[in-house]
Amino acid sequence: MVRWLFPRSIRARLTAVATLIAALVFTATTAITLTTVPENLRGVVHARVEVAVRRVASEARTGQLPPVLGTPARGHLLQVVSADGRVIAKSPGIPEGLRLTSLRPPKPETVYTVERTVYRSPDEPEAHYLIMALTAQTPHGPVIVCGAASLAEVDRALIWIYLLVFLGTPLVLVSVAGITWVAVGSALRPVERIRAEMAEITGQDLSRRVPVPDTGDEITDLARTTNDTLDRLERSAETQRRFVADASHELRSPLSALRAQLEVANAYPEETDWKLTGERALAAADRLTSIINELLMLARLDAGAVTERRVVDMAQVAQDQVRRREGSRAPIFPDLSAAAPVFGSPVQLDRLLTNLLDNATRHATARIDLKVAVEGVKVVVTVTDDGEGIPPQDRERVFERFTRLESARAKDKGGSGLGLPLSREIAAAHGGSLTVADHFPGARFVVILPLYGPP
């Protein structure tokens, strides 16, 4: 029921709210105005007439009452009537025989007030008057002092007030609703353009951008943020497409080689060295397995999959790597701290160090330096080789997936270009970083991970 009563459109809702608030404000203002203004207007007239009546009563008490009373301000009418009904004194302008009051004689010093229509003359046959009466004791006996003031100006003012209230309020509310409707519609017009443009953008074409209004308000910020998001989506989609293409190419090469070997062996079984063919097929299968494992780990890291984590001693991981690589082409010279605990995945951290040491082994000339140190609240792992090094302009490119420099292709044709990108993703997933530092000769890779526990 509420959904039917409350409009669905933001434009309609804001218009309804603004109109409702204006109606509440005008209702409260109208109530206060109609309660206080008429009483205040009559109060002003009442005060003036009462002052005039009491002045004349004071003159009557002292016996100094003239037969013709002076005309007070605002054209009030004054009249003094004796106890037997004779007019003793009056102000100019009162017709003969006109009695301002037919009230019974009021108590002494008590002012009686009444509103009534008084017939004055043919030019003004009837008029709305406020009439007051006061009994005063004079040397010749009691008299009734009467005063009257026209309420025509008060009535006209009240008519205008009622017209403004009962006719002006609906007009104001309609104006508020119309202005709000137009203003909100103008403010939301850029949002509609943004929505229409977003509806046209598809996954096949992410190059389009939403229009950015020059209003400098929140809608401008929304449009800019939307375009920034579209930029990131386009880059991500392009990276994903390139990644799929490169993965397909990298997987096709060992599969093609394996298929070719098996087809030749199958075609010429008598001339085939089956032991050598088996070794080559196994090597191709191992390469395929390595690429697939790296792709799966990258996919899990990209998806933010949570792996089982515990406290891992990077010094112990490095020691295990050195022990497994005894007798390799390039000897490893370790410099390990007593303990370097981090919180993470043992499998992924071991893979990170494996990729760095494999890369160093491919490029090293005579030695590899492996250092694990604790610096403040960080664990720093450094892998340094004495090979040809990495040019400064390529130090970020080596972390792009399937990117292999010419020197790497010449040294090892079986690489996939996924080792270093995977290592950086692992470091980032553990709240750390992997960078290439300046070093000569050779290349130095620096891994920084947060230390587990107090420094």
C-alpha positions in Angstrom: 0.0 0.0 0.0 2.8 2.4 0.8 4.4 1.7 -2.6 1.2 2.8 -4.3 1.0 6.0 -2.2 4.6 6.9 -2.4 5.8 7.7 -5.9 8.5 5.6 -7.5 10.3 8.4 -9.3 12.9 10.4 -7.5 11.7 13.5 -9.2 8.1 12.8 -8.1 9.2 11.9 -4.5 11.3 15.1 -4.1 8.4 17.2 -5.5 6.0 15.5 -3.1 8.3 16.0 -0.1 8.9 19.7 -1.0 5.2 20.3 -1.5 4.3 18.6 1.8 6.9 20.6 3.7 5.7 23.8 2.2 2.1 22.8 3.0 3.0 22.1 6.6 4.8 25.4 6.9 2.0 27.4 5.4 -0.6 25.6 7.5 1.3 26.5 10.7 1.8 30.1 9.5 -1.9 30.4 8.5 -3.0 29.0 11.9 -0.9 31.5 13.7 -1.9 34.4 11.5 -5.7 33.7 11.7 -5.4 33.3 15.5 -3.4 36.4 16.3 -3.9 39.0 13.6 -7.6 39.7 13.9 -7.4 40.0 17.6 -4.4 42.3 17.3 -6.2 44.6 14.8 -9.3 44.8 17.0 -7.1 45.3 20.0 -5.5 48.5 18.5 -8.9 50.0 17.8 -10.2 48.9 21.3 -7.2 50.7 23.0 -7.7 53.9 21.1 -11.4 54.1 21.8 -10.9 53.3 25.4 -8.4 56.1 25.8 -10.8 58.6 24.3 -13.7 57.4 26.4 -11.7 57.6 29.6 -10.5 61.1 28.7 -14.1 62.3 28.2 -15.2 60.6 31.4 -12.5 62.4 33.3 -13.7 65.7 32.0 -17.3 64.9 33.0 -16.3 64.1 36.5 -14.7 67.5 37.0 -17.7 69.3 35.5 -15.7 70.7 32.5 -17.5 68.7 29.8 -18.1 70.9 26.7 -21.3 70.4 24.7 -19.3 69.7 21.6 -16.5 67.2 22.1 -13.3 67.5 20.1 -12.8 65.0 17.3 -10.3 62.5 18.5 -7.7 60.8 16.2 -8.8 58.2 13.6 -12.3 59.8 13.4 -13.7 58.2 16.5 -17.3 59.1 17.6 -17.9 60.2 21.2 -21.2 60.8 22.9 -22.3 61.6 26.5 -25.8 60.6 27.6 -27.6 61.4 30.8 -29.4 58.9 33.0 -32.7 59.9 31.4 -31.5 59.4 27.9 -30.7 63.0 26.9 -27.6 63.7 24.8 -25.4 66.1 26.9 -22.4 66.3 24.6 -21.3 64.7 21.4 -18.5 64.9 18.8 -19.2 66.5 15.4 -20.6 64.2 12.7 -23.1 62.3 14.8 -26.6 62.7 13.4 -29.4 64.0 15.6 -31.3 61.3 17.5 -28.5 58.7 17.0 -27.7 56.8 20.1 -24.4 55.0 20.0 -25.5 52.5 22.6 -28.7 51.0 23.9 -26.9 49.1 26.6 -28.0 49.1 30.1 -26.0 51.6 32.2 -22.7 49.9 33.0 -21.3 49.7 36.5 -19.1 52.7 37.5 -15.6 52.5 36.2 -16.5 49.5 34.1 -16.1 49.6 30.4 -18.6 47.7 28.3 -17.7 46.8 24.7 -19.8 45.6 21.8 -19.6 45.3 18.1 -22.6 46.2 16.0 -23.9 47.8 12.8 -24.8 51.5 13.1 -27.0 53.5 10.8 -25.4 56.9 10.3 -26.6 58.6 7.1 -27.9 57.9 3.6 -24.3 58.1 2.4 -23.2 55.6 4.9 -26.4 53.7 5.8 -24.7 51.0 7.8 -21.2 50.6 9.2 -19.5 48.1 11.4 -18.5 49.8 14.7 -16.8 48.9 17.9 -18.8 50.7 20.7 -17.7 51.2 24.3 -19.6 52.6 27.2 -18.4 53.9 30.7 -20.5 55.3 33.6 -19.1 58.5 35.2 -20.3 60.4 38.2 -20.6 64.2 37.5 -21.7 67.1 39.8 -25.1 66.8 38.1 -25.5 63.0 38.4 -24.4 60.0 36.5 -23.8 60.0 32.8 -22.8 57.4 30.2 -19.8 58.2 28.1 -19.9 56.3 24.8 -17.2 55.9 22.2 -17.3 54.3 18.8 -14.7 53.5 16.1 -15.3 52.1 12.6 -14.0 48.6 12.0 -14.2 49.1 8.2 -10.4 49.2 7.8 -10.0 46.1 10.1 -12.6 44.3 8.0 -10.9 45.2 4.8 -7.5 44.0 6.1 -9.1 40.8 7.3 -10.6 40.2 3.9 -7.2 40.6 2.2 -5.7 38.3 4.8 -8.3 35.6 4.1 -7.9 36.0 0.4 -4.1 35.6 0.7 -4.5 32.6 3.0 -7.2 30.7 1.2 -6.3 31.6 -2.4 -2.6 32.4 -2.1 -1.6 29.3 -0.3 -2.8 26.9 -3.0 -1.0 29.1 -5.6 2.2 29.0 -3.6 2.0 25.2 -3.2 1.4 24.8 -6.9 4.4 27.1 -7.6 6.6 25.1 -5.2 5.6 21.8 -6.8 6.2 23.2 -10.3 9.6 24.8 -9.4 10.7 21.6 -7.6 9.6 19.4 -10.5 11.5 21.5 -13.1 14.6 21.9 -10.9 14.9 18.3 -10.0 14.3 17.3 -13.6 17.0 19.6 -14.7 19.4 18.2 -12.1 18.6 14.6 -13.0 18.9 15.1 -16.7 22.6 14.3 -16.7 21.9 11.2 -14.7 19.5 10.1 -17.5 22.1 10.7 -20.1 24.6 8.6 -18.0 22.0 5.8 -17.7 21.3 5.8 -21.4 25.0 5.7 -22.3 25.6 2.9 -19.8 22.8 0.9 -21.3 24.6 1.1 -24.7 27.9 -0.1 -23.4 28.5 -3.8 -23.8 31.3 -6.2 -22.9 32.4 -6.3 -26.6 32.9 -2.5 -26.7 34.1 -0.9 -23.5 35.7 2.1 -25.2 32.6 4.4 -24.8 32.4 6.8 -21.9 29.5 8.6 -20.2 29.1 12.4 -20.6 30.6 14.5 -17.8 28.5 17.5 -17.0 30.3 20.8 -16.1 28.2 21.5 -13.0 30.9 20.5 -10.6 28.5 18.8 -8.3 28.0 15.2 -7.1 26.7 14.1 -10.5 30.0 15.3 -12.1 31.8 13.2 -9.5 29.5 10.3 -10.4 30.2 10.6 -14.1 34.0 10.8 -13.5 34.0 7.8 -11.2 31.9 5.9 -13.7 34.4 6.7 -16.5 37.3 5.7 -14.2 35.5 2.4 -13.5 35.0 1.9 -17.3 38.7 2.6 -17.8 39.6 -0.1 -15.3 37.1 -2.5 -16.8 38.5 -1.9 -20.3 42.1 -2.4 -19.2 41.0 -5.6 -17.3 39.1 -6.9 -20.3 42.0 -6.2 -22.6 44.4 -7.9 -20.2 42.1 -10.8 -19.9 41.8 -11.2 -23.7 45.5 -10.9 -24.1 46.0 -13.3 -21.2 43.7 -15.9 -22.9 45.4 -15.4 -26.2 48.9 -15.8 -24.7 47.9 -18.8 -22.6 46.4 -20.4 -25.7 49.7 -19.8 -27.6 51.9 -21.0 -24.7 49.8 -24.2 -24.3 49.6 -24.8 -28.0 53.4 -24.9 -28.4 54.2 -27.9 -26.1 51.1 -29.6 -27.2 52.1 -29.3 -30.9 55.6 -30.5 -30.1 54.3 -33.4 -28.1 51.8 -34.3 -30.9 54.5 -34.1 -33.6 56.8 -36.4 -31.6 54.1 -38.9 -31.1 52.9 -38.8 -34.7 56.5 -39.3 -36.0 57.0 -42.2 -33.6 53.7 -43.7 -34.5 54.5 -43.4 -38.3 58.0 -44.9 -38.0 57.9 -47.2 -35.0 60.9 -49.3 -36.1 63.1 -46.2 -36.5 62.0 -44.5 -33.2 64.1 -44.3 -30.1 61.2 -44.9 -27.7 63.3 -44.0 -24.6 64.3 -40.6 -26.0 60.8 -40.0 -27.3 59.3 -40.8 -23.9 61.8 -38.5 -22.2 60.8 -35.7 -24.6 57.1 -36.3 -24.2 57.5 -36.3 -20.4 59.4 -33.0 -20.6 56.6 -31.5 -22.7 54.0 -32.9 -20.2 56.0 -31.4 -17.4 56.0 -28.0 -19.1 52.3 -28.2 -19.7 51.7 -29.1 -16.1 53.9 -26.2 -14.9 52.0 -23.7 -17.1 48.6 -25.0 -16.0 49.6 -24.9 -12.3 50.8 -21.4 -12.7 47.6 -20.4 -14.6 45.4 -22.0 -11.9 47.3 -20.2 -9.1 47.0 -16.9 -11.0 43.3 -17.4 -11.5 42.8 -18.1 -7.8 44.8 -15.0 -6.8 42.8 -12.9 -9.3 39.6 -14.2 -7.8 40.7 -13.4 -4.3 40.4 -17.0 -3.2 41.3 -17.5 0.5 43.9 -20.2 1.1 44.9 -21.8 4.3 47.3 -19.6 6.1 49.6 -20.0 9.1 52.9 -18.7 10.4 55.7 -19.4 7.9 59.4 -18.9 8.7 60.8 -17.4 5.5 64.3 -18.2 6.7 63.4 -21.9 6.9 61.7 -21.8 3.5 64.9 -20.3 2.1 67.0 -22.9 3.8 64.9 -25.7 2.3 65.3 -24.1 -1.2 69.1 -24.0 -0.8 69.2 -27.7 0.3 67.0 -28.8 -2.6 69.3 -26.9 -5.1 72.6 -28.3 -4.0 74.7 -29.1 -7.1 72.8 -26.8 -9.4 74.5 -24.9 -12.2 74.9 -21.7 -10.1 75.6 -22.1 -6.4 73.5 -20.3 -3.9 75.2 -18.3 -1.1 72.6 -17.8 1.7 72.6 -15.0 4.3 69.7 -15.9 6.5 68.4 -14.4 9.8 67.7 -16.6 12.7 63.9 -16.3 12.2 61.7 -14.3 9.8 58.1 -15.2 10.6 55.3 -14.1 8.3 51.6 -15.0 8.1 50.6 -16.6 4.8 50.2 -19.7 2.6 53.2 -22.0 2.8 52.6 -23.3 -0.7 52.4 -19.9 -2.3 55.4 -18.4 -0.4 57.5 -21.4 -1.4 56.3 -21.0 -5.0 57.3 -17.3 -4.8 60.9 -18.2 -3.7 61.0 -21.1 -6.2 60.2 -18.8 -9.1 62.8 -16.2 -8.1 65.5 -18.7 -7.7 64.6 -20.4 -11.0 64.8 -17.1 -12.7 68.2 -16.3 -11.0 69.5 -19.8 -12.0 68.7 -19.2 -15.7 70.5 -15.8 -15.8 73.3 -16.2 -13.3 76.9 -16.5 -14.4 78.7 -17.9 -11.4 76.7 -17.3 -8.2 73.3 -16.4 -6.6 73.0 -14.5 -3.4 69.9 -15.2 -1.2 69.3 -13.0 1.8 66.5 -13.1 4.3 66.5 -10.3 6.9 64.1 -8.7 9.4 64.0 -4.9 9.2 61.7 -3.3 11.7 58.2 -4.7 11.0 59.2 -6.1 7.6 60.7 -9.3 6.3 63.0 -8.5 3.4 64.0 -11.4 1.0 66.6 -10.5 -1.6 67.6 -12.7 -4.6 70.6 -11.5 -6.5 72.3 -13.0 -9.6 75.5 -11.9 -11.4 74.1 -12.2 -14.9 73.5 -9.6 -17.6 70.8 -7.8 -15.5 67.5 -6.1 -16.5 67.5 -2.8 -18.3 65.7 -0.1 -16.3 63.0 0.4 -19.0 62.1 -3.4 -18.7 61.9 -3.7 -15.0 58.1 -3.4 -14.9 57.6 -5.3 -18.2 59.1 -8.5 -16.7 56.1 -8.6 -14.3 53.6 -8.7 -17.2 52.1 -12.1 -17.9 53.7 -14.1 -20.7 56.3 -11.4 -21.2 59.8 -12.7 -21.8 62.8 -10.5 -22.8 65.0 -11.5 -25.7 67.8 -12.5 -23.4 65.5 -14.8 -21.5 64.3 -16.4 -24.7 67.8 -17.0 -25.8 68.8 -18.7 -22.6 65.7 -20.8 -22.0 63.3 -21.6 -24.7 61.0 -23.5 -22.4 60.0 -20.7 -20.1 56.4 -19.5 -19.9 56.7 -15.9 -18.8 54.4 -16.5 -15.8 56.9 -17.0 -13.0 57.7 -13.4 -12.1 54.1 -12.1 -12.5 52.9 -15.0 -10.3 55.5 -14.1 -7.7 54.4 -10.5 -7.6 50.7 -11.5 -7.3 51.7 -13.8 -4.3 53.6 -11.0 -2.6 50.7 -8.6 -3.1 48.2 -11.2 -1.8 50.3 -11.3 1.4 50.3 -7.6 1.9 53.8 -7.1 0.5 55.6 -6.2 -2.7 58.1 -7.5 -5.3 60.4 -5.0 -7.1 63.6 -5.0 -9.1 66.3 -3.0 -7.4 69.4 -1.4 -8.9 72.4 -3.7 -8.9 75.5 -4.3 -11.0 76.3 -6.8 -12.3 73.2 -8.8 -12.6 69.6 -8.3 -11.3 68.3 -8.0 -7.7 64.7 -8.9 -6.8 63.5 -7.6 -3.5 60.5 -9.1 -1.7 59.0 -7.2 1.3 56.5 -9.0 3.5 54.9 -7.8 6.8 56.5 -9.4 9.9 54.3 -11.6 12.0 54.4 -10.6 15.7 56.5 -7.9 17.4 59.7 -6.8 15.7 
